[in-house]
Amino acid sequence: STANAPEDDAPNRYSRPERTAYGRYGRDANSSGSSLPSNSLEKRIEELERELAKERQENARLMKMAQDKEELIGKLKEEIDLLNR
């Protein structure tokens, strides 16, 4: 699991404070004129965040499956070793 540490840091790069900063810039743009482009960008960001959450969930599920299979392989190798003796 220590090999996954760099991947675990990746979600932290785009943490909530940075996203709020983007939202703040969008609101500043709204005060100067058209709100439609900023609104659509915010909606797109939300859509991408939902998609990212789904992908992370799927990734975690696949990682768990791979880990379970590795454990099974190890157990089967031990059983084969015992049978060969």
Rosetta silent file (secondary structure, phi, psi, omega in degrees, C-alpha in Angstrom):
SEQUENCE: STANAPEDDAPNRYSRPERTAYGRYGRDANSSGSSLPSNSLEKRIEELERELAKERQENARLMKMAQDKEELIGKLKEEIDLLNR
SCORE:     score description
SCORE:     0.000 S_00000001
   1 L     0.000  -19.924  178.361    0.000    0.000    0.000 S_00000001
   2 H   -70.255  -23.609  177.735    2.993    2.328    0.382 S_00000001
   3 H   -67.464  -23.180 -179.497    3.492    2.124   -3.391 S_00000001
   4 H   -85.803   -2.773 -175.876    0.123    3.861   -3.785 S_00000001
   5 H   -55.500  -44.497  178.811    1.173    6.844   -1.644 S_00000001
   6 H   -61.613  -35.701  178.892    1.968    9.132   -4.640 S_00000001
   7 H   -67.934  -34.543 -179.605   -1.450    8.380   -6.130 S_00000001
   8 H   -66.043  -27.242  179.394   -3.089    9.186   -2.808 S_00000001
   9 H   -76.071  -25.015 -175.969   -1.523   12.660   -2.935 S_00000001
  10 H   -56.409  -46.504  179.925   -2.969   13.374   -6.390 S_00000001
  11 H   -62.568  -27.652 -178.655   -6.530   14.119   -5.199 S_00000001
  12 H   -71.551  -20.074  178.552   -5.103   16.542   -2.636 S_00000001
  13 H   -63.803  -31.263 -178.631   -3.581   18.662   -5.402 S_00000001
  14 L  -113.786   56.483 -175.527   -7.065   19.782   -6.398 S_00000001
  15 L   -72.964  170.857 -177.792   -8.477   20.227   -2.956 S_00000001
  16 H   -55.042  -43.013 -179.658  -11.634   22.133   -2.065 S_00000001
  17 H   -58.915  -37.442  179.491   -9.843   25.470   -1.331 S_00000001
  18 H   -67.737  -38.487  179.182   -8.438   25.595   -4.865 S_00000001
  19 H   -66.795  -35.908  178.196  -11.852   24.870   -6.346 S_00000001
  20 H   -67.007  -32.903  177.401  -13.377   27.625   -4.236 S_00000001
  21 H   -62.882  -42.670  177.543  -10.714   29.941   -5.596 S_00000001
  22 H   -61.679  -42.935  178.657  -11.866   29.105   -9.140 S_00000001
  23 H   -60.958  -38.148  179.919  -15.451   29.760   -8.098 S_00000001
  24 H   -64.147  -43.342  178.507  -14.420   33.108   -6.647 S_00000001
  25 H   -62.998  -38.737  179.050  -12.794   34.128   -9.951 S_00000001
  26 H   -61.787  -40.906  179.274  -15.943   33.061  -11.773 S_00000001
  27 H   -67.451  -35.792  176.699  -18.067   35.258   -9.530 S_00000001
  28 H   -61.945  -39.695  178.441  -15.748   38.208  -10.163 S_00000001
  29 H   -65.301  -35.793  179.602  -16.302   37.674  -13.887 S_00000001
  30 H   -61.730  -39.392 -176.361  -20.068   37.612  -13.283 S_00000001
  31 H   -67.863  -22.218 -177.465  -20.024   41.057  -11.705 S_00000001
  32 H   -88.772   -9.818 -179.814  -18.373   42.516  -14.798 S_00000001
  33 L   168.148 -120.574 -171.598  -20.969   41.299  -17.275 S_00000001
  34 L   -68.362  132.698 -179.630  -22.247   38.045  -18.730 S_00000001
  35 L   -98.563  -12.706 -175.930  -22.932   35.295  -16.224 S_00000001
  36 H   -63.624  -50.233 -179.868  -23.729   32.563  -18.727 S_00000001
  37 H   -60.154  -41.397 -179.872  -20.160   31.481  -19.615 S_00000001
  38 H   -66.166  -42.088  177.545  -19.142   31.390  -15.958 S_00000001
  39 H   -59.609  -45.092 -178.633  -22.293   29.468  -15.021 S_00000001
  40 H   -66.907  -34.987  176.726  -21.649   26.897  -17.725 S_00000001
  41 H   -66.324  -41.766  178.300  -18.038   26.575  -16.569 S_00000001
  42 H   -63.497  -41.320  177.952  -19.151   26.008  -12.989 S_00000001
  43 H   -63.854  -40.405  179.381  -21.652   23.390  -14.155 S_00000001
  44 H   -64.830  -41.152  177.833  -18.931   21.711  -16.222 S_00000001
  45 H   -61.372  -45.570  178.722  -16.593   21.689  -13.211 S_00000001
  46 H   -61.438  -42.250  179.011  -19.318   20.092  -11.076 S_00000001
  47 H   -62.142  -44.721  179.462  -19.999   17.526  -13.790 S_00000001
  48 H   -66.665  -35.538  177.037  -16.289   16.687  -14.048 S_00000001
  49 H   -64.842  -40.268  177.715  -16.014   16.429  -10.259 S_00000001
  50 H   -64.560  -43.037  179.094  -18.898   13.924  -10.199 S_00000001
  51 H   -63.056  -41.749  178.684  -17.272   11.960  -13.023 S_00000001
  52 H   -62.704  -41.272  178.690  -13.943   12.022  -11.191 S_00000001
  53 H   -62.057  -42.275  178.159  -15.594   10.720   -8.012 S_00000001
  54 H   -62.817  -43.859 -179.411  -17.153    7.843   -9.980 S_00000001
  55 H   -64.774  -39.370  177.150  -13.806    7.018  -11.599 S_00000001
  56 H   -63.948  -40.246  178.405  -12.039    7.072   -8.224 S_00000001
  57 H   -62.959  -45.188  178.194  -14.690    4.751   -6.817 S_00000001
  58 H   -63.363  -41.201  178.891  -14.240    2.373   -9.756 S_00000001
  59 H   -61.814  -43.813  178.906  -10.459    2.561   -9.371 S_00000001
  60 H   -62.802  -40.357  178.691  -10.725    1.677   -5.672 S_00000001
  61 H   -63.019  -44.585  179.830  -13.001   -1.254   -6.524 S_00000001
  62 H   -66.716  -38.163  177.532  -10.561   -2.553   -9.139 S_00000001
  63 H   -62.969  -41.248  178.613   -7.600   -2.129   -6.783 S_00000001
  64 H   -63.297  -43.622  178.477   -9.468   -4.152   -4.135 S_00000001
  65 H   -61.096  -43.806 -179.934  -10.231   -6.884   -6.670 S_00000001
  66 H   -63.193  -41.710  179.386   -6.578   -7.021   -7.729 S_00000001
  67 H   -64.256  -43.385  178.251   -5.454   -7.217   -4.098 S_00000001
  68 H   -60.705  -41.323 -179.859   -7.949  -10.013   -3.373 S_00000001
  69 H   -67.950  -38.254  176.819   -6.725  -11.961   -6.393 S_00000001
  70 H   -62.345  -41.039  177.786   -3.088  -11.511   -5.344 S_00000001
  71 H   -63.918  -42.505  178.771   -3.952  -12.889   -1.894 S_00000001
  72 H   -62.640  -42.983  178.685   -5.741  -15.855   -3.481 S_00000001
  73 H   -59.899  -43.769  178.575   -2.743  -16.528   -5.728 S_00000001
  74 H   -60.869  -44.522  179.080   -0.464  -16.511   -2.677 S_00000001
  75 H   -63.681  -42.171  179.657   -2.710  -18.947   -0.805 S_00000001
  76 H   -65.925  -37.731  176.978   -2.929  -21.255   -3.826 S_00000001
  77 H   -62.954  -41.770  177.811    0.865  -21.208   -4.236 S_00000001
  78 H   -62.842  -41.639  179.685    1.229  -22.203   -0.590 S_00000001
  79 H   -64.827  -41.954  177.149   -1.295  -25.018   -1.080 S_00000001
  80 H   -61.076  -43.341  179.241    0.544  -26.242   -4.193 S_00000001
  81 H   -59.959  -43.969  178.957    3.794  -26.159   -2.248 S_00000001
  82 H   -63.657  -42.595 -179.916    2.240  -28.238    0.552 S_00000001
  83 H   -65.490  -34.885 -179.913    0.813  -30.750   -1.946 S_00000001
  84 H   -70.104  -24.345  177.878    4.189  -31.101   -3.669 S_00000001
  85 L   -75.962    0.000    0.000    5.815  -32.075   -0.369 S_00000001
